[in-house]
Amino acid sequence: MADETRPSRRHLSSRMPPRFDLSLSENPFPPLPSVLRAVHVTLAQANRYPEFLPRRLPTLIAEHVGVRADQVVVGSGATGVAMQIIQSLVRPGAEIVYGTPTFDGYPIMCEMTGVTGVPVPLDKAGNQDLRAMLRAIDKRTALVVVCRPHNPTGTVIPADELKAFLSGVPAGVPVLLDEAYVEFLGAGEFLDPVALIAKYSNLLVLRTFSKAYGLAGLRIGYAFGGSELTARVRKLQLPFGMSAAAVAAVTASYAAEPELTARILRITEARDALRATLLTSGLTVPQSHANFLYLPGPGIVTALRRAGIAAKSYSDGSARIAVGDPAADRAVLQALTSTSTSP
């Protein structure tokens, strides 16, 4: 008779960590060596508090972006800054319009703050339906979120369409342009954010050092826009909220742009190669402009899980996977091309 108190092998395997965790669209590489050295130096002063309110970090970012320091707000990753924006600009009971599916943080933060999310389905190509989002704006709308590139599909709104959308949003409704993956865009896909915020006073641009810079564990995010909006958001700046390591890491990261550019190219080339192979295998994979691929269709998550690969899953069975780790990319190919993806 089997020992019923002993977990089955199947139960034990379900508890085992995955071979590859591709669920968080992380950079597969550690911080650049010069960044690691800079952060290590700050640890010798870890007994000291950082600045009461951050000044050095907003100044560094402002100089890099090309705006004034009072136009920059920093926080605990892009998620932390987005939370500050929602808490300062959106009253409980008001509405936030965004495409769906989207970054999980937005519906979660809506629930946390008592705000009503208004999800607008993507179109069949995985693009944010800007016309439908405009139609969803009404007198209860207090914020609109647009992602470029979009998370999770990796699609990019053309510049002219985004500008037309921004012109159609009422001036009194703030727009949050989430550019968490902007560094992965091709040269022809970049927009001048300084020109945008100069033209649209209701626009805030949100960015992070978690993705391309590989600093997810340090939690460094920022937003920039018109000084009136940023002043409202800055009122919720947490004292001692940004570490000295964050300042050191950003300074070193900006100084190491050639190495960063090479690393981004390595990731995007791996992304495109993986997508090309998956396409030849008959899978439908939208062209991505970020450091992940979106794999629509039922059975994908199951096939990856069987191969020990954790992916971000969605209600229809689709998945999003981070790219760039050669071993993980090979495992994904093997899981999706050598076995059935049916449930």
JOZIBEL-V786532 format. One record per pair of residues at least 12 apart in sequence whose C-alpha atoms are under 8 Angstrom apart, sorted by the first residue. I is the first residue (numbers start at 1). J is the second residue. If there is no record, write none. Layout:
i,j
I,J
I,J
//
This chain:
i,j
17,308
18,305
18,308
18,309
18,310
19,308
19,309
19,310
20,308
20,309
20,310
20,328
21,309
21,310
21,311
22,309
22,310
22,311
22,312
22,320
22,321
22,322
22,323
23,310
23,311
23,312
23,320
23,321
23,322
24,311
24,312
24,321
24,322
25,211
25,291
25,292
25,321
25,322
25,323
26,210
26,211
26,214
26,216
26,322
27,210
27,211
27,212
27,213
27,214
27,291
27,322
27,324
28,214
28,323
28,324
28,325
29,214
29,325
30,214
31,213
31,214
31,215
32,253
32,256
32,259
32,260
34,252
34,253
34,256
35,248
35,249
35,252
35,253
36,249
38,245
38,248
38,249
38,252
39,245
39,246
39,248
39,249
42,244
42,245
42,248
43,245
49,240
49,243
50,240
50,242
50,243
50,244
51,239
51,240
51,242
51,243
51,244
52,239
52,240
52,241
53,237
53,238
53,239
53,240
53,241
53,242
54,74
54,240
54,241
54,242
56,247
57,74
57,246
57,247
57,250
58,70
58,72
58,73
58,74
59,72
60,250
60,251
64,254
65,194
66,194
67,194
70,227
70,230
70,231
71,224
71,225
71,226
71,227
71,230
71,231
72,222
72,223
72,224
72,225
72,230
73,222
73,223
73,224
73,230
73,233
73,234
74,220
74,221
74,222
74,223
74,237
74,242
75,219
75,220
75,221
75,222
75,237
75,241
75,242
76,219
76,220
76,221
76,241
76,242
77,208
77,209
77,210
77,216
77,218
77,219
77,220
77,221
77,222
78,180
78,206
78,207
78,208
78,219
78,220
78,221
78,222
78,223
79,105
79,221
80,221
81,206
81,221
81,222
81,223
82,206
83,109
84,233
84,234
84,236
84,237
85,233
86,109
86,113
86,143
87,113
88,232
88,233
88,235
88,236
89,142
89,143
89,232
89,233
90,115
90,142
90,143
91,115
91,142
92,113
92,114
92,115
93,114
93,115
93,116
94,115
94,116
94,140
94,141
94,142
95,115
95,116
95,117
95,118
95,140
95,141
95,142
95,143
96,110
96,115
96,116
96,117
96,118
96,141
96,142
96,143
96,144
96,145
97,117
97,118
97,119
97,120
97,133
97,136
97,137
97,141
97,143
97,144
97,145
98,117
98,118
98,119
98,120
98,133
98,144
98,145
98,146
99,119
99,120
99,121
99,122
99,128
99,129
99,133
99,145
99,146
100,119
100,120
100,121
100,122
100,128
101,119
101,121
101,122
101,151
101,152
101,314
102,150
102,151
102,152
103,151
103,152
118,136
120,132
120,133
120,136
125,286
126,153
126,155
126,286
127,150
127,153
127,155
127,156
127,157
128,146
128,150
128,157
130,165
131,165
134,165
134,168
134,169
137,169
141,173
142,173
142,174
143,173
143,174
143,175
143,176
144,173
144,174
144,175
144,176
145,175
145,176
145,177
145,178
146,175
146,176
146,177
146,178
147,177
147,178
147,179
148,177
148,178
148,179
148,180
148,181
148,182
149,179
149,180
149,181
149,182
149,185
149,289
149,290
152,292
152,293
152,294
152,320
153,286
153,288
153,293
153,294
153,320
154,286
154,287
154,288
154,289
154,290
154,292
154,293
154,294
155,286
155,287
155,288
155,289
156,289
158,189
159,189
159,191
166,200
167,200
171,200
171,201
171,202
172,202
173,202
174,202
174,203
174,204
175,202
175,203
175,204
176,203
176,204
176,205
176,206
177,203
177,204
177,205
177,206
178,205
178,206
178,207
179,205
179,206
179,207
179,208
180,206
180,207
180,208
180,211
181,207
181,211
181,212
181,289
181,290
181,291
182,207
182,290
183,212
183,264
184,212
184,264
184,268
184,289
184,290
184,291
185,289
185,290
186,289
193,205
197,225
197,226
198,226
201,225
201,226
202,225
202,226
202,229
203,225
203,226
204,223
204,224
204,225
204,226
204,229
205,223
205,224
205,225
206,221
206,222
206,223
206,224
207,221
207,222
207,223
208,220
208,221
208,222
209,221
211,291
212,260
212,264
213,253
213,260
218,245
218,246
219,246
220,242
220,246
266,324
267,291
267,323
267,324
268,290
268,291
268,324
270,323
270,324
270,326
271,288
271,291
271,292
271,293
271,323
271,324
274,329
274,333
275,287
275,293
277,333
278,333
278,336
278,337
281,337
283,295
284,296
291,322
291,323
291,324
292,320
292,321
292,322
292,323
293,320
293,321
293,322
293,323
294,318
294,319
294,320
294,321
295,318
295,319
295,320
295,321
296,317
296,318
296,319
297,316
297,317
297,318
298,316
298,317
298,318
298,341
298,342
298,343
299,317
299,318
299,341
299,342
299,343
300,317
300,318
300,319
300,336
300,341
300,342
301,313
301,317
301,318
301,319
302,341
302,342
302,343
303,335
303,336
303,339
303,340
303,341
303,342
303,343
304,332
304,335
304,336
306,335
307,331
307,335
309,331
309,332
//
